[in-house]
């Protein structure tokens, strides 16, 4: 129910992500993350997504942690996928959709 900039609703969030792990040929692994492209706002109206923001940390984190700058942004892909060299320890990821006005999804 939070309104975004210029009276527009926030982008719908990403609630499904697929992660696959493949050998990178150097003794490690690559993680490929894909998610359904966000095409609507929370009201179900069409929306143009400018890019996504991928955040990552070795411990669980919240959206508030991202908002307060406590979680490093890993990447800013324009498409609904991202690949990264797999870390040696546990890693937690979150992806936010960012519309053309700069409004970010809540999850």
C-alpha positions, 0 to 999 in steps of 0.5 A: 500500500505504499505509494511510489514517486509521482503518485505511482504504486511501487513495482511488484516484488520478486517472490520466486528465484531459481538458483543453479550451480555449475562448475566454472572449470577452475575448481569452483562454481558459478551460481546462476540466478533467474527470476520472473521479470517484473512487469506490473506494480502492486495494483497490477498495472503495467510498469517499465522496470529500469533495472534490478539490484542484487544484494548479498551478505553472508548472514540473513538480512532484512529490507530495512538493512538494505535501506539503511545501507548495511548490505552491499549491492552486488550488481545492477543487471538490466535483465531478470538474471545474474551470475556470480562465482559461488562463495566458499561459505553460505551467502544470502541474496535479495533482488529488488526491482527498480522502475524507470522513476527510481522506485524500488520494490519492497521485496 
